[in-house]
């Protein structure tokens, strides 16, 4: 496990919304490389509670490597 931001290709952004008194945030990794493959977790907390979310990154060389599902 590695804490971010520890990467040079990482940017974070926040903005208000979608509802009043809420904030939306995201992470941008650019350029993305094979070394960035893995599962990432976001942990947030404030006086009102805690939240956790996760996402997996899989890097492909061509569009043909993307698995299509219905």
For each residue, the residues with C-beta under 8 A, 3 or more apart:
1:
2: 6
3: 6
4: 7 10 27 40
5: 10 12
6: 2 3 10
7: 4 10 29 36
8:
9: 29 30 31 32 33 36
10: 4 5 6 7 27 28 29
11: 27 28 30
12: 5 25 26 27 28
13: 25 26 27 28
14: 23 24 25 26
15: 23 24 25
16: 22 23 24
17: 22 23 24
18: 22 24
19: 22
20:
21:
22: 16 17 18 19
23: 14 15 16 17
24: 14 15 16 17 18
25: 12 13 14 15 42 44
26: 12 13 14
27: 4 10 11 12 13 40 42
28: 10 11 12 13
29: 7 9 10 32 36 57
30: 9 11
31: 9
32: 9 29 36 57 59
33: 9 36 59
34: 37 59
35:
36: 7 9 29 32 33 57 59
37: 34 57 58 59
38: 56 57
39: 54 55 56 57
40: 4 27 54 55 56 57
41: 52 53 54
42: 25 27 52 53 54
43: 50 51 52
44: 25 50 51 52
45: 49 50 51
46: 49
47:
48:
49: 45 46
50: 43 44 45
51: 43 44 45
52: 41 42 43 44
53: 41 42
54: 39 40 41 42
55: 39 40
56: 38 39 40
57: 29 32 36 37 38 39 40
58: 37
59: 32 33 34 36 37
60: 63 65 66
61: 65
62: 65
63: 60 66
64:
65: 60 61 62
66: 60 63
67:
68:
69:
70:
